[in-house]
Amino acid sequence: MIAWIIEEEFGVDYHPGHVRKLLHELHFSVQRPHRVLIRANPTEQDRWHATWSRVGHPPEIPVTGARKSIKILGAIELWKARFHYQRDCVFNAETYLAFLQRLARCYRRQGAILVHDNASYHKKPLVQSWVEANGHWLEVQHLPKYSPELNPTERLWQYTRKNGTHDRYFEDEGQLSNTLTRVFGEMQTYPELIRPSILPFL
C-alpha cells in the first residue's frame, strides 16, 4: 500500500520489501491502532487515569485478558432518590419489559412519567405495545440521542464505579456481583448517598 502511494505521488517504484526496510530505519513499525473516543478530552482523561506511586514503580492492575460484564437495568425515582435495578444476562425487549413490569408494581396506583434513553430495545414492538396498554397511568418520554449527560441514571453508574469497581481486580464474576449487590444495597437503604448525584435533575 505504501509502495503504491510513493509511486502515485512521486513516480518512484519501490519494492514493498525495500519500503518495509526504509520504514524500519525511520523507526516505524507495524502497530494496531489504539481506539479513542473522538469527543473525549485526553487531558481530562489523563487526570482521572493517574495516581501516586514510587518513582520507577508504576501501579499494576492484574487483568485476565478476558472481558466479562454483568448486565444491569436501572431506574431512579428522582424525588425520593429511590433506586430500582434488575440484573440480567442480556439487554433486549424481553428483559426490559420484565423490568418495566417490576416498576409497574411500585407505581401503577400513583402514576409515573418514565424518561428513558434511545436504546434500541426500548422501541421494540413488544415494549411499545405494553407502554400503550399502560398509558392510563404511565407517560413515556425519550431523551435526545447521544445525551448521557441528561440521564440521571448515568450518575448512579458513576457512583457505582467510584465506590465499588474502579481500579479493582475481580477474580471471578461472583466477586463483581457481590460488590455490585453491596453498592446497590447501600444506594437503596441510604438514598442520601446518591441524592447529591441527582440534585442537578431536580
C-alpha positions as CSV (number, residue, x, y, z in Angstrom):
1,M,0.0,0.0,0.0
2,I,2.8,2.5,1.0
3,A,4.8,1.5,-2.1
4,W,1.8,2.2,-4.3
5,I,1.3,5.7,-2.6
6,I,5.0,6.5,-3.2
7,E,4.7,5.6,-6.8
8,E,1.5,7.5,-7.3
9,E,2.8,10.7,-5.5
10,F,6.4,10.8,-6.6
11,G,6.7,8.5,-9.6
12,V,9.3,6.3,-7.8
13,D,8.9,2.5,-8.0
14,Y,10.0,0.8,-4.8
15,H,9.7,-2.9,-4.0
16,P,7.4,-3.5,-0.9
17,G,10.3,-5.2,0.9
18,H,12.5,-2.2,0.4
19,V,9.8,0.2,1.7
20,R,9.5,-2.0,4.8
21,K,13.3,-1.7,5.3
22,L,13.2,2.1,4.9
23,L,10.3,2.4,7.4
24,H,12.2,0.4,10.0
25,E,15.2,2.6,9.5
26,L,13.0,5.6,10.1
27,H,11.8,3.9,13.4
28,F,8.4,3.0,12.1
29,S,6.8,-0.3,12.9
30,V,3.5,-2.2,12.2
31,Q,1.1,-1.4,15.0
32,R,-2.6,-2.0,15.8
33,P,-4.5,1.3,16.1
34,H,-5.5,2.4,19.6
35,R,-9.1,3.3,19.5
36,V,-10.1,6.6,21.2
37,L,-13.3,8.5,21.6
38,I,-13.2,11.4,19.2
39,R,-15.1,13.7,21.6
40,A,-13.0,12.8,24.6
41,N,-10.6,15.3,26.2
42,P,-7.2,13.5,26.6
43,T,-6.0,15.9,29.3
44,E,-9.1,15.4,31.4
45,Q,-8.9,11.6,30.9
46,D,-5.2,11.5,32.0
47,R,-6.2,13.4,35.2
48,W,-8.6,10.5,36.1
49,H,-6.3,7.7,35.0
50,A,-3.3,8.6,37.1
51,T,-2.4,8.0,40.7
52,W,0.6,8.5,43.0
53,S,3.3,5.8,43.1
54,R,7.0,5.4,43.8
55,V,9.2,6.7,41.0
56,G,10.0,3.8,38.7
57,H,7.3,1.6,40.1
58,P,4.1,2.4,38.2
59,P,1.0,0.7,39.8
60,E,-0.2,-2.5,38.2
61,I,-3.7,-3.8,38.0
62,P,-3.9,-7.5,37.2
63,V,-6.2,-8.5,34.3
64,T,-7.0,-11.8,32.8
65,G,-7.3,-10.6,29.2
66,A,-10.9,-11.8,29.1
67,R,-13.7,-9.2,29.1
68,K,-16.8,-10.1,31.1
69,S,-19.7,-8.0,32.2
70,I,-22.8,-8.1,34.2
71,K,-25.9,-6.5,32.7
72,I,-27.9,-4.2,35.0
73,L,-31.1,-2.4,34.1
74,G,-31.6,0.6,36.4
75,A,-34.1,3.4,37.2
76,I,-34.2,6.2,39.7
77,E,-37.2,8.0,41.2
78,L,-35.9,11.5,41.4
79,W,-38.0,13.0,44.2
80,K,-37.3,10.2,46.7
81,A,-33.9,9.1,45.3
82,R,-35.4,5.6,45.1
83,F,-33.2,3.3,43.1
84,H,-34.5,0.2,41.2
85,Y,-32.4,-2.3,39.4
86,Q,-32.6,-5.7,37.8
87,R,-29.7,-8.0,36.9
88,D,-29.9,-9.9,33.6
89,C,-27.8,-11.8,31.2
90,V,-28.7,-9.6,28.1
91,F,-30.3,-6.3,27.2
92,N,-33.3,-6.9,25.0
93,A,-37.0,-6.2,24.7
94,E,-37.9,-9.2,26.9
95,T,-35.6,-8.3,29.8
96,Y,-36.6,-4.6,29.6
97,L,-40.3,-5.5,29.6
98,A,-39.7,-7.6,32.7
99,F,-38.1,-4.6,34.4
100,L,-41.0,-2.3,33.4
101,Q,-43.4,-4.8,34.9
102,R,-41.5,-4.7,38.2
103,L,-41.6,-0.9,38.1
104,A,-45.3,-1.1,37.4
105,R,-45.9,-2.9,40.7
106,C,-44.5,0.1,42.5
107,Y,-46.0,3.0,40.5
108,R,-49.2,1.8,38.9
109,R,-51.5,3.3,41.5
110,Q,-49.9,6.7,41.7
111,G,-48.9,7.1,38.1
112,A,-45.5,7.9,36.7
113,I,-43.5,9.6,34.0
114,L,-40.8,7.4,32.6
115,V,-37.8,9.0,30.9
116,H,-35.5,6.6,29.1
117,D,-32.7,6.8,26.6
118,N,-32.8,5.6,23.0
119,A,-31.6,2.0,23.4
120,S,-32.9,0.0,20.5
121,Y,-34.8,-2.4,22.7
122,H,-36.8,0.4,24.2
123,K,-38.5,0.9,20.9
124,K,-39.3,-2.8,20.0
125,P,-42.9,-3.6,19.3
126,L,-43.1,-5.8,22.4
127,V,-42.2,-2.9,24.6
128,Q,-44.3,-0.3,22.7
129,S,-47.4,-2.5,23.0
130,W,-47.0,-2.7,26.7
131,V,-46.4,1.0,27.0
132,E,-49.6,1.8,25.0
133,A,-51.6,-0.7,27.1
134,N,-50.5,1.0,30.3
135,G,-50.9,4.6,29.0
136,H,-53.6,5.3,31.6
137,W,-51.0,5.5,34.3
138,L,-47.7,5.7,32.5
139,E,-46.3,8.5,30.4
140,V,-43.1,7.8,28.5
141,Q,-40.6,10.3,27.2
142,H,-37.4,9.7,25.3
143,L,-34.1,11.6,25.9
144,P,-32.4,13.2,22.9
145,K,-30.0,10.9,21.1
146,Y,-26.4,10.8,22.4
147,S,-27.2,12.7,25.6
148,P,-26.0,10.7,28.6
149,E,-25.4,13.9,30.5
150,L,-29.2,14.3,30.6
151,N,-29.7,10.8,32.1
152,P,-29.6,10.8,35.9
153,T,-29.1,7.0,36.0
154,E,-25.7,7.6,34.4
155,R,-24.7,9.5,37.6
156,L,-25.6,6.3,39.6
157,W,-23.3,4.2,37.4
158,Q,-20.6,6.7,38.0
159,Y,-21.2,6.4,41.7
160,T,-21.1,2.6,41.4
161,R,-17.7,2.7,39.7
162,K,-16.3,5.2,42.2
163,N,-17.5,3.3,45.2
164,G,-17.3,-0.3,44.0
165,T,-15.5,-1.2,40.8
166,H,-13.0,1.5,39.8
167,D,-9.3,0.2,39.7
168,R,-10.3,-3.1,41.3
169,Y,-9.5,-6.6,40.2
170,F,-12.2,-9.2,40.5
171,E,-11.0,-12.8,40.3
172,D,-14.4,-14.0,39.0
173,E,-17.9,-12.9,38.3
174,G,-19.1,-13.8,41.7
175,Q,-16.8,-11.2,43.3
176,L,-18.0,-8.5,41.0
177,S,-21.6,-9.5,41.6
178,N,-21.2,-9.3,45.4
179,T,-19.6,-5.8,45.1
180,L,-22.5,-4.6,42.9
181,T,-25.0,-6.1,45.3
182,R,-23.3,-4.2,48.2
183,V,-23.2,-0.9,46.4
184,F,-26.7,-1.1,45.1
185,G,-28.0,-2.2,48.5
186,E,-26.4,0.8,50.1
187,M,-28.0,3.1,47.5
188,Q,-31.4,1.6,48.2
189,T,-31.0,1.6,52.0
190,Y,-29.4,5.1,52.3
191,P,-30.8,7.2,49.5
192,E,-29.0,10.2,50.9
193,L,-25.8,8.7,49.5
194,I,-27.0,9.3,45.9
195,R,-29.1,12.3,46.4
196,P,-26.2,14.7,45.6
197,S,-25.6,12.9,42.3
198,I,-29.2,13.6,41.1
199,L,-29.7,17.1,42.5
200,P,-29.0,18.7,39.1
201,F,-32.0,17.0,37.7
202,L,-34.5,18.2,40.4
